[in-house]
């Protein structure tokens, strides 16, 4: 019974990691199967104590090493915390395998070495117990931040995050006396796409456009879906020529890349409006209003183009 309890420790840790990764209840099937197999193996070696000890240590070692590898796939988590836990689980596994080898040796020194290994294992268990909640907390915290700041459909920033990050970008550029630019983008005839092809197709179009925006923007730029079929981008440190070049590139790329949904071709174009603030002295709300006015001018001029205020 004691051996089964020892084996259950890494099993439960691995089970917890699976639940954190999948964010849902995971069946206990693998734990039950492992414990049943372990029981059969231990019963077969019950009369030989050192073999039973070696068997228990080997099973634990394998589980710990598997858990160390499994940690690599848990995202998003802080890299340092994850790597420390991977190291701890890896050392756990190696210690247990060394204990298994020691248990099979019949010598006076093996008992002392076995005791030292057991003490090291207990220390590692304590360190893991302290760090594991940190991993779990940070994982859940990042998921909540993602939900709060990202648009679920496109995985760009949402409206709230755009106003936070966009205002921060404007403040930084104002301090550095550098220009900023706000772009407003709207899918042309989006209601007709929903009516003709269905809302699933409309959602797919939004994801497609969002991906083109993501590939076109630079590292410091801030892009968001701010509502319906409308997107906004805050460009950092650009002059008018650069801003117009980026705008033209976006409009042309979206129109040029054919989009298919359920075997049907959907023609996608966007209208874009922009406003440049030479020294980023204006508020984000004011810039968005002017960019929106330029957007409507682009629509009034025939769509599939950009205009600057």
C-alpha positions in Angstrom: 0.0 0.0 0.0 2.9 2.4 0.8 4.4 1.7 -2.6 1.2 2.5 -4.3 0.9 5.8 -2.4 4.4 6.7 -3.5 3.6 6.0 -7.1 0.3 8.0 -6.9 2.3 11.2 -6.1 3.7 11.8 -9.5 0.6 10.4 -11.1 -1.6 13.0 -9.4 0.9 15.8 -10.3 0.7 14.7 -14.0 -3.1 14.5 -13.8 -3.2 18.1 -12.5 -1.0 19.3 -15.3 -3.3 17.6 -17.9 -6.3 19.4 -16.4 -4.5 22.8 -16.4 -3.4 22.3 -20.1 -6.9 21.2 -21.3 -8.8 23.5 -18.9 -11.4 20.8 -18.3 -12.0 17.7 -16.2 -9.8 14.9 -17.3 -10.9 11.3 -16.6 -8.9 9.3 -14.0 -8.6 6.4 -16.4 -4.8 6.6 -16.8 -4.3 6.8 -13.1 -6.5 3.8 -12.4 -4.8 1.7 -15.1 -1.3 2.6 -13.9 -2.1 1.8 -10.3 -3.7 -1.5 -11.3 -0.7 -2.5 -13.3 1.6 -1.4 -10.5 -0.4 -3.5 -8.0 0.0 -6.6 -10.2 3.7 -6.0 -10.5 4.2 -5.3 -6.8 2.2 -8.4 -5.8 4.4 -10.5 -8.0 7.5 -9.3 -6.2 6.0 -9.1 -2.7 8.3 -11.8 -1.3 11.5 -10.0 -2.5 11.6 -6.7 -0.7 14.5 -5.1 -2.6 12.9 -6.0 -6.0 9.6 -4.4 -4.9 11.5 -1.2 -3.9 13.3 -1.2 -7.2 10.0 -1.7 -9.1 8.3 1.2 -7.2 11.3 3.5 -7.8 11.4 2.6 -11.5 7.7 3.3 -12.0 8.0 6.7 -10.2 11.1 7.6 -12.2 9.4 6.9 -15.5 6.3 9.0 -14.5 8.5 11.9 -13.3 10.5 12.0 -16.6 7.3 11.8 -18.6 5.8 14.7 -16.5 9.0 16.8 -17.2 8.5 16.3 -20.9 4.8 17.0 -20.6 5.5 20.4 -19.0 7.0 21.6 -22.3 3.6 21.6 -23.9 1.8 23.7 -21.3 1.3 27.2 -22.8 1.1 30.0 -21.9 3.2 29.8 -18.8 6.2 31.8 -17.6 9.3 30.3 -19.2 11.5 30.4 -16.1 8.9 28.8 -13.8 8.2 26.1 -16.4 11.9 25.3 -16.9 12.6 25.1 -13.2 9.7 22.7 -12.8 10.9 20.7 -15.8 14.3 20.4 -14.1 12.8 19.4 -10.8 10.7 16.7 -12.3 13.7 15.5 -14.4 15.9 15.3 -11.3 13.0 13.5 -9.5 13.0 10.9 -12.3 16.7 10.4 -12.3 16.9 10.1 -8.5 14.1 7.5 -8.6 15.9 5.5 -11.3 19.1 5.7 -9.2 17.2 4.5 -6.2 15.9 1.6 -8.2 19.5 0.6 -9.1 20.6 1.0 -5.5 17.8 -1.1 -4.2 19.0 -4.0 -6.3 22.5 -3.8 -5.0 23.2 -6.0 -2.0 26.0 -4.2 -0.1 26.5 -2.4 3.2 27.0 1.0 1.4 23.8 0.7 -0.6 21.6 1.2 2.5 23.4 4.5 3.3 23.2 5.7 -0.4 19.5 4.7 -0.5 18.8 6.8 2.6 20.6 9.8 1.0 18.7 9.5 -2.2 15.4 9.3 -0.3 16.3 12.5 1.6 17.2 14.2 -1.7 13.9 13.1 -3.2 12.0 14.5 -0.2 13.7 17.9 -0.7 12.9 17.9 -4.4 9.2 17.1 -3.6 9.1 20.1 -1.2 10.5 22.4 -3.8 8.1 21.1 -6.5 5.2 21.5 -4.1 6.1 25.2 -3.6 6.5 25.9 -7.3 3.6 24.0 -8.8 0.9 26.4 -7.5 2.9 29.3 -9.0 2.8 27.6 -12.4 -1.0 27.0 -12.1 -1.7 30.5 -10.9 0.3 32.2 -13.7 -1.3 29.9 -16.3 -4.8 30.9 -15.2 -3.8 34.5 -14.8 -2.5 34.7 -18.4 -5.7 33.0 -19.7 -7.8 35.6 -17.9 -5.7 38.5 -19.3 -6.1 37.0 -22.7 -9.9 36.8 -22.3 -9.9 40.4 -21.0 -7.7 41.9 -23.8 -8.1 39.8 -26.9 -11.0 39.6 -29.3 -12.1 36.0 -29.2 -12.8 35.6 -32.9 -9.7 37.2 -34.4 -7.3 37.1 -31.5 -6.3 40.7 -32.1 -6.7 43.2 -29.3 -10.3 44.1 -28.4 -11.7 47.6 -28.2 -10.8 48.1 -24.5 -7.3 46.9 -25.0 -6.8 49.1 -28.1 -7.7 52.2 -26.1 -5.3 51.2 -23.4 -2.4 50.2 -25.7 -3.1 52.9 -28.3 -3.1 55.6 -25.7 0.2 54.3 -24.3 1.7 54.3 -27.7 0.6 57.9 -28.3 2.0 59.0 -25.0 5.4 57.4 -25.7 5.6 59.0 -29.2 4.6 62.4 -27.7 7.4 62.1 -25.1 9.8 61.3 -27.9 8.3 63.9 -30.2 7.6 61.4 -32.9 4.5 61.2 -35.2 1.8 58.6 -34.9 -1.0 57.4 -37.2 -4.4 55.9 -36.6 -6.0 53.7 -39.3 -9.6 52.6 -39.4 -10.5 49.6 -41.6 -13.9 48.4 -42.6 -14.9 45.3 -44.6 -16.8 46.3 -47.7 -20.3 44.9 -48.1 -20.0 42.7 -45.0 -23.7 42.5 -44.5 -24.1 41.1 -48.0 -21.5 38.5 -47.2 -23.4 37.4 -44.1 -26.7 37.3 -46.0 -25.4 35.4 -49.0 -22.9 33.0 -47.4 -24.0 32.9 -43.7 -22.5 34.2 -40.5 -20.0 31.4 -40.3 -18.5 32.6 -43.6 -18.6 36.2 -42.2 -16.6 35.1 -39.1 -14.1 33.3 -41.4 -13.7 36.5 -43.4 -13.0 38.5 -40.3 -10.3 36.0 -39.2 -8.8 36.1 -42.7 -8.5 39.9 -42.7 -7.2 39.9 -39.1 -4.4 37.5 -40.1 -3.4 39.8 -43.0 -3.4 42.7 -40.6 -1.2 40.7 -38.2 1.3 39.9 -40.9 1.5 43.4 -42.2 1.8 45.4 -39.0 5.2 46.0 -37.4 6.3 44.9 -33.9 5.4 48.2 -32.1 2.1 48.8 -33.9 -1.2 48.1 -32.1 -4.0 46.4 -34.1 -7.5 45.6 -32.8 -11.0 44.6 -33.8 -13.0 47.3 -32.3 -16.5 46.1 -33.2 -18.4 44.2 -35.9 -16.4 44.4 -39.2 -14.3 47.4 -38.0 -10.6 47.2 -37.2 -8.2 49.9 -36.0 -4.4 50.1 -36.1 -2.1 52.5 -34.2 1.1 53.0 -36.2 4.2 54.0 -34.2 6.7 56.6 -35.5 5.7 56.9 -39.2 5.6 59.9 -41.6 2.7 60.3 -44.0 4.5 58.5 -46.9 5.2 55.5 -44.7 1.6 55.5 -43.4 0.1 55.7 -46.9 2.5 52.9 -48.0 1.3 50.6 -45.2 -2.4 51.5 -45.9 -2.0 50.8 -49.6 -0.3 47.5 -48.8 -3.1 46.4 -46.6 -5.9 47.3 -49.1 -4.1 45.6 -51.9 -3.2 42.4 -50.0 -6.7 41.9 -48.8 -8.1 42.4 -52.3 -5.5 40.2 -54.0 -5.7 37.2 -51.7 -8.5 35.0 -52.8 -10.7 33.6 -50.0 -12.6 30.4 -50.1 -15.2 29.1 -47.7 -17.0 25.8 -48.1 -15.7 25.6 -51.7 -17.1 29.0 -52.6 -15.0 32.0 -53.5 -15.8 35.2 -51.6 -14.5 38.5 -52.9 -13.0 40.6 -50.1 -12.1 44.2 -50.1 -11.7 46.9 -47.4 -12.0 50.6 -47.1 -9.4 52.4 -45.0 -9.2 55.8 -43.4 -6.2 57.3 -41.7 -5.1 60.4 -39.8 -1.5 61.4 -39.0 -0.6 63.3 -35.8 2.8 64.9 -36.4 3.8 65.1 -32.7 1.1 62.8 -31.1 -0.4 65.8 -29.3 -4.0 64.9 -29.9 -6.1 62.4 -28.0 -6.8 58.9 -29.3 -10.6 59.6 -29.4 -10.0 62.7 -31.6 -7.7 60.7 -34.0 -10.2 57.9 -34.2 -13.0 60.3 -35.1 -10.9 61.8 -37.9 -9.8 58.4 -39.2 -13.5 57.3 -39.2 -14.4 60.3 -41.3 -11.6 59.5 -43.7 -12.9 55.9 -43.8 -16.4 57.1 -44.9 -14.8 59.2 -47.6 -13.0 56.1 -48.9 -16.4 54.3 -49.0 -18.1 57.2 -50.7 -15.4 57.2 -53.3 -16.1 53.6 -54.4 -14.6 51.4 -51.6 -11.5 49.1 -51.9 -9.2 52.1 -51.3 -7.8 54.4 -48.6 -8.1 58.0 -47.8 -6.3 60.2 -45.3 -7.9 63.1 -43.4 
